[in-house]
Amino acid sequence: MDRYDLLVIGGGAAGINALKQGLKLGARVALIDSGPLGGACINRG
């Protein structure tokens, strides 16, 4: 089983920023989202 320090739920703007910040701090990060990355604002306008 894989182990992570941070689990980000949602790949919108805030989720992607949380992922990037976790990686900067050296955390093992996983991101899950049911749709395309970027969230509704980026993908649907």
C-alpha positions in Angstrom: 0.0 0.0 0.0 1.3 3.5 -0.9 1.6 6.0 1.9 1.3 9.7 1.5 1.8 12.7 3.8 -0.9 14.8 2.1 -4.1 13.8 0.2 -5.6 16.6 -1.9 -9.2 16.1 -2.9 -10.1 18.1 -5.9 -7.9 19.3 -8.8 -9.2 22.8 -9.1 -7.0 25.9 -8.6 -6.9 25.5 -4.8 -6.2 21.8 -5.0 -3.3 22.2 -7.5 -1.8 24.9 -5.3 -2.0 22.7 -2.3 -0.3 19.9 -4.2 2.5 22.2 -5.3 3.0 23.6 -1.8 3.2 20.1 -0.4 5.8 19.0 -3.0 7.8 22.1 -2.2 7.9 21.1 1.5 9.0 17.6 0.6 5.8 15.8 1.3 4.6 12.7 -0.6 1.4 14.1 -2.1 -1.6 12.4 -3.9 -4.3 14.3 -5.7 -7.7 12.7 -6.6 -10.4 14.2 -8.7 -13.4 12.7 -10.5 -13.1 15.2 -13.5 -10.4 16.9 -15.5 -7.7 18.9 -13.7 -8.2 22.6 -13.5 -11.7 22.7 -12.1 -14.9 24.2 -13.4 -13.6 27.8 -14.0 -10.8 26.7 -16.3 -12.6 23.9 -18.1 -16.1 25.4 -18.5 -15.5 29.2 -18.3 
